[in-house]
Amino acid sequence: MVQAQKVQAQEVVEDVRLDGVVSFQAELPQPLQEAMAGFIETCPNWDQYRLIKAALAGFLVQNGVDSREITRLYVANMFRSDSLMQGF
């Protein structure tokens, strides 16, 4: 359930260019939050923002959203060059 209320648009300079971003807060079940924190601990090139962006974009792509921007966002977050170099 989304609890937050702060929404603001701002320019973003990333691998994928977007017109703006929206900030939100959401309540997470504790097991999900713990799993996310554990993943981020073991994969230091990931952070909570990248994980959430990749998860949401991946969910939408896998469920039929036909958007080039969403697909690009998913690919950019999943296959960043620092992710590919992990372990080297």
C-alpha positions as CSV (number, residue, x, y, z in Angstrom):
1,M,0.0,0.0,0.0
2,V,1.4,3.3,-1.0
3,Q,1.6,5.7,1.8
4,A,3.6,8.6,0.6
5,Q,2.6,11.6,-0.9
6,K,5.6,13.5,-2.2
7,V,5.7,13.7,-5.9
8,Q,8.1,15.9,-7.7
9,A,9.5,16.0,-11.3
10,Q,13.1,16.7,-11.9
11,E,15.6,16.1,-14.8
12,V,17.5,12.9,-14.7
13,V,20.9,12.1,-16.2
14,E,21.3,8.4,-16.3
15,D,22.0,5.6,-18.9
16,V,18.3,6.0,-19.8
17,R,17.1,9.6,-20.1
18,L,13.7,10.3,-18.7
19,D,11.7,13.5,-18.6
20,G,11.4,13.3,-14.8
21,V,11.2,11.1,-11.8
22,V,8.5,10.6,-9.3
23,S,9.3,9.9,-5.6
24,F,7.1,7.8,-3.5
25,Q,7.1,5.9,-0.2
26,A,5.6,2.5,0.3
27,E,5.2,0.1,3.1
28,L,7.1,-3.2,2.6
29,P,6.4,-6.4,4.4
30,Q,9.4,-7.1,6.6
31,P,10.5,-10.3,4.8
32,L,10.6,-8.4,1.5
33,Q,12.6,-5.6,3.1
34,E,15.0,-8.0,4.7
35,A,15.5,-9.9,1.4
36,M,16.2,-6.7,-0.4
37,A,18.7,-5.5,2.2
38,G,20.4,-8.9,2.0
39,F,20.7,-8.8,-1.7
40,I,22.1,-5.2,-1.6
41,E,24.6,-6.3,1.0
42,T,25.9,-9.1,-1.2
43,C,25.8,-7.1,-4.4
44,P,27.3,-3.7,-3.5
45,N,26.9,-2.3,-7.0
46,W,23.1,-2.4,-6.5
47,D,21.2,0.0,-4.3
48,Q,17.5,0.1,-3.3
49,Y,16.7,2.6,-6.1
50,R,18.2,0.5,-8.8
51,L,16.6,-2.7,-7.4
52,I,13.1,-1.2,-7.3
53,K,13.5,0.3,-10.8
54,A,14.6,-3.0,-12.3
55,A,11.9,-4.9,-10.4
56,L,9.1,-2.6,-11.5
57,A,10.3,-2.4,-15.1
58,G,10.8,-6.1,-15.3
59,F,7.4,-6.8,-13.9
60,L,5.7,-4.5,-16.4
61,V,7.7,-5.9,-19.4
62,Q,6.9,-9.5,-18.4
63,N,3.3,-8.6,-18.1
64,G,2.8,-7.1,-21.5
65,V,3.5,-3.4,-21.2
66,D,4.6,-2.5,-24.7
67,S,6.8,0.6,-24.0
68,R,10.3,1.1,-25.5
69,E,11.1,3.4,-22.6
70,I,10.2,0.8,-20.0
71,T,12.2,-1.9,-21.8
72,R,15.2,0.4,-22.0
73,L,15.0,1.2,-18.3
74,Y,14.8,-2.5,-17.5
75,V,17.8,-3.4,-19.6
76,A,19.8,-0.5,-18.4
77,N,19.3,-1.5,-14.8
78,M,19.8,-5.2,-15.2
79,F,22.8,-5.1,-17.4
80,R,24.9,-2.0,-16.4
81,S,28.6,-2.4,-17.0
82,D,29.3,-2.5,-13.2
83,S,27.0,-5.4,-12.8
84,L,28.8,-7.4,-15.5
85,M,32.1,-6.9,-13.9
86,Q,31.0,-8.2,-10.5
87,G,33.5,-10.8,-9.2
88,F,36.4,-9.7,-11.3
